[in-house]
Amino acid sequence: AQKIGIGSISMENLFLDSRVRENYLNTSIKTSLFKVSDSMQFQNVDLNANTNNQEINCGLTFSDKKQQIQTSGIINFKSILVGGILQGGFENSELNILGNRITINNDNIISYNGNKISILNFLLQKDKGKIQVDGTLSKEKEDKLTIDFDNFDISMFNPILKNANIALAGQINNTITFRSILGSPFFTSNLVVDSLMLNNNELGKTFLNINNTATSGEYFVNVKMLHKTKDIAQYSPLTATGFLYPESKTQNLNLAISMQNLSLKVIENYISSFASDCQGTLNTRNLTVKGTFNQPNIHGNLVFNN
């Protein structure tokens, strides 16, 4: 097939081959371009799977074949059926996303019993930063999945955020915990970003406390940034507290926001249609943001300094 697509996902020059060899079903899928969005796409994707009634073994490779700032990857997954439980793990796998090399450890275990997916010691590592995943995916509230961040460089996410004119820097730490992830999922996070930078402007140490444990469809948000310089005592450039309702059609936002000496440079990209070369700072103690994501209602007083 020359090109097929579902929603924003599309594939070009798709090739599919499946045949039985030596009691294994060998399936090969190739595509010259697998596009998730404008900012996320993979070239020369090659997926090979060998399966029978006891094993599932898969290999995935992709590469844009650039000499510099390459995006490529090799992912191998092997598993075997034991006592009605499919158990396996990733082996000799790594990703290279725009020149950022991420490795996957070999001593991880992933199992599936028909109702639950269990993950043990799944580790992504980039330089000295790590993301570790442990726990269980199921419909049960008692089963939890934890994602632990240890000095992981958040600039890795910039290719995804490029279309929104967002460039991040800093190291993320602490934990996100999910429960009932295959049923009615809810989560809590107590993430901390050290030395957060937005569009090359330092905002400071940032605390991200977000959860949806109280009411279905309601997300509590408490974000606070703490910045300290040599000449000024510690202050909070931005604090946001309140609720988000992503699924609502009438109100998505109910936030209270305060700003203290927030540099206009931080928002310069978003007001470029009517302002440029911004200087000075923003201050407010009583800004409220309500309404929808497309039409937010913002009320309060802003003070511009310098």
Salt bridges, closest charged atoms under 4 A:
ASP17 OD1 - ARG19 NH2 2.80
ASP38 OD1 - LYS35 NZ 3.11
GLU91 OE1 - LYS78 NZ 3.96
GLU94 OE1 - ARG101 NH2 3.01
ASP127 OD2 - LYS126 NZ 3.14
ASP143 OD2 - LYS116 NZ 3.00
ASP153 OD2 - LYS126 NZ 3.82
GLU268 OE1 - LYS265 NZ 3.69
ASP277 OD1 - LYS265 NZ 3.59
